[in-house]
Amino acid sequence: MEWKFPTAEELAAALRAGEVTSAELTDEAITRIERNDKAINAICVPDFDRARAAARAADEARARGEDRPLLGIPVTVKESYNMAGLPTTWGMPLHRNYMPAEDAVQVSRLKAAGAVVLGKTNVPVGLQDVQSFNEIYGTTNNPWDHGRTSGGSSGGSAAALAAGFGALSIGSDLAGSLRTPAHFCGVYAHKPTLGLAASRGMVPPSASALPADVDLAVVGPMARTARDLALLLDVMAGPDPLTLGVALDLTLPPARHERLCDFRVLVLDEHPLIATGSAVRAGVDRVADALVDGGARVERHSSLLPDLTEAAMLYTQLLFSSSVARFPIEPYEELRTRAAGLRADGQSLDAARLRGMVFSHRDWIEANSRRELHRHGWRRLFAAFDAVVCPITPTPAFPHDHNPDPRERRLDIDGVEYPYFDQLVWAGLPTMPGLPATAIPAGRSPEGLPVGVQLIGPMFEDRTPLRLAELLEQKIGGFHPAVASPTPRPEVPAGHRPGGGLPATDVHARE
């Protein structure tokens, strides 16, 4: 069997059948990383000695007759998760030597399921970017084109999967940080329903690993197939054993349908606040055509859809209100002065970002109340539809852009420039109400870059978009190995703090 790009499901079957050992799989994965990762830089913290020991232990456990969901399967973990014995820096030079004493709850769940952790994957500074680069570990390149970003903030995990460095990875998502890298690198990711998977230990360096609920943010699985996403979600899902887990057991409902022809799907490819690039629109159309061909009921418009402009404004305000909540008083007062200078009728996303940064508690309560109205609107929509298909970002992976002031960066959408952070509106569509969303490959751009779309499902019905992802994978295909350009990785200038110092950059600060 060719082990370079196996699924976790295939590896589990081969391990159970005795066709291969975990030690062999782990050695092969390590050899591949040592040979190929210099050009990609996905694995920022290797943990090969402990991985080999864990693989031997997995083989011994299997010889004793044990079997667990991920027993002996090599995986990676996003750098932002606490893992005892390894640094957790979030790419921040100040914390380059921080070493947590305990594993994050999701790392513990991986290990309890028998997974072999190869190491940690790269992130942007503070998880604050749609790219993954920092002074400590450098830049992660897109395996398809080394001159382009792998995405952020789970960019190292997506690149590792696309390069064949392990079968699974775990990441996090607040502003598309699971889905955008998956879209850019041609792999799968699932943003779970808000609160579905415990996130304790996925905290900034030196912060207390408490079982706190963080608004908008989730942790979730990444893989090379839809079925592997579901396998890993089963390991990750469930409340924190320190809080709701004391009293509650999780039972996710089954997918609404098993056949493509039974699904009712709303397809979106236009947003009132940003254009959709032709390559992404073609990906959405490719999925829509496959749905129609499979007999699904497909519609392009619905009066039940909550207002996209208001949804984007609410998401932006909620996101940025949390991002500056602990700013020192002086820069916060500067933001208040800038916000006071906004025109009353200013309705741009830039204005929404600035207003959100200086939200009072009263402002936040009002925005949260409007969010609840949107949540109820989505409940009504999902009485008529089973899933919504839409873009993740307006473009495929873009060239590396390390301008230290992200407000000066621009996103090129078919020759027209847009503010860099405006691209977050599609990712925010399911994030603001807390809905599950599965990122799937949907073909390639004319330049050969991966293009993905997201499948949004009803709250706590995560198995519905996951099943639809699996059916679409059977229909249009899924992951394909990358054929990368030889463009060299850019250097990060000495003393340059990527994305640093400006409140407008802090889009993933608590992800």
Beta strands, then each sheet from edge to edge (+ up, - down):
strand 1: 43-46
strand 2: 74-78
strand 3: 116-121
strand 4: 133-134
strand 5: 138-139
strand 6: 141-142
strand 7: 145-149
strand 8: 168-173
strand 9: 188-191
strand 10: 218-223
strand 11: 264-267
strand 12: 297-299
strand 13: 387-391
strand 14: 410-413
strand 15: 416-419
strand 16: 437-444
strand 17: 450-456
sheet 1: 1+ 3- 2- 8- 10+ 9- 16+ 17- 13+ 11+ 12+
sheet 2: 4+ 5-
sheet 3: 6+ 7-
sheet 4: 14+ 15-
end
